[in-house]
């Protein structure tokens, strides 16, 4: 039942934008490096930019693996599962680039997303493979609400506090790869 698509058409874009959560996976080049898989979500943080291009608003977190891996090798896959409605899994393989606040590309892409405190970067993905699979093994789950915790945390810390947190927690990955430089918070 799996299918490979040439591009993200209107139907696939609508499916992607309807899902409340997506997963991002990256890996370093080192064979003994840590593979990363991160859940993402929150309304207005994912955007379909074209038939082979998507991006998401990367909010400050406790790790910086995605940015570090993309800076090293660019490989990324985004996976979206239908937890409601017909079963489906859609994977977008591609090459990702992190754009940090203050960069030209960040400023160009920022209007594509909702306002959010604690923005760390925009992850811009050139999609090289679009494929779905059945999703028969994915449970049906009901979306209740978004968690306000990350926004509250960033608001409490303020821009300077978030920048200090990034300087402490987001400078290098688990494997010692460069993450974000100090003072990259929006």
Secondary structure, 3 states (H helix, E strand, C coil): CCEEECCCCHHHHHHHHHCCEEEEEECCCCCCCCCEEEEEECCCCEEEEECCEEEEEEECCCCCHHHHHHHHCCEEEEEEECCCCCCCEEEEEEEEEEEECCCHHHHHHHHHCCCCCCEEEEEEEEEEEEEEECCCCCCCCCCCCCCCHHHHHHHHHHHHHHHHHHHHHCCECCCCCECCCCCCCC
